[in-house]
Amino acid sequence: MQSVEEVDANIAFWESGGYTTEQKKALESKIRRLHIDDWCTGCGTCVKKCGQGALSVCGGKAVCDHEICVLCGYCSRYCPMWAVKVV
């Protein structure tokens, strides 16, 4: 979560099981990308864990095919360098 709106929407979701129309619009307006920091060592751990096949190692660093990535963030929890994140 990166904004007050996201925190509020998550609280509302867990309390009521859904979002208000206003919360849904605020969430949909956010543009998200998978970001791989410069300090990525290219170990490939994230690539092995990506269920979508959106990651690969090229030039000693992980790279993301943003057309395939579904922004689940699952790969980021396996990065030993904490270099992969959804922003």
N, C-alpha and C positions, 0 to 999 in steps of 0.2 A: 504494500500500500504506500502510495506516494503523495497522497493529499487528504485533506480533511473530508472531502466528498467521498473518497473511497472508504475511509474508516466509517463514516456515517452509513454508507450503503451496505457495508458488510455487517454492521450491527443490526440494521433494519432487516437484512436478509435472514440472519440467524434468529431474530425475534419473531418475524412474521412469515418467513418462508419466501419472501419476494422483495422486489424493489418498487418504490413509487415511480411514476412516470418521470418526474423530475430527476430522481437519482439515476434512472436508466439512461436518460439523455446525457447527463454529466459523465457517466462511465463510458458511453459510446463515443463521446467527443475526444477522449484521450487516445492519442496515437502511441502504440506500443511497438517496441522492437526488441529483439534479443541482441544484447550488446556483449561483445567479447573484448575484455581489456587488453592493453598492450603487453601486460606481463604474463599473458597466456604462454605456457611452455610447450603447447602442442602435444601433450601426453596422450590425448585421444580418449580419455576416460568419459568425457561428455558425449563424444561421438558414439561410443558403445552403448550409452544409456538412452540416447534419443530414439524414442519409439517411432518417430516420423521419418527418420533418415534425413533430417534437415541439416545435420552437421557433418563436416569433414575436416581433415587437417590438410592445410595447404601452406607451403612456405614456412613450416615450423610453428603454425598457429591454427587454432580452430577457426573455421569460418561457417557462417550460417547461410543457408538458402532461404531467404525470407518468404519466398513463394510457397514453400512447403511447411515452414515452422508454424505451429499452432499456438505458440507462446505459453505452453503449459509450465515452463520453468523447471521441469523435472530434471533436465540435464545439469542445471546450475548447482543442485545440491551435491553432485558428485565431483565437482571441480575441486581438486586439492589446493588450488591457488586462489579460489574465490574470484575467478576472472570472468565468469559467465553470469549474466543477470538479465532479467526483463526490466527494461526502463521505458 
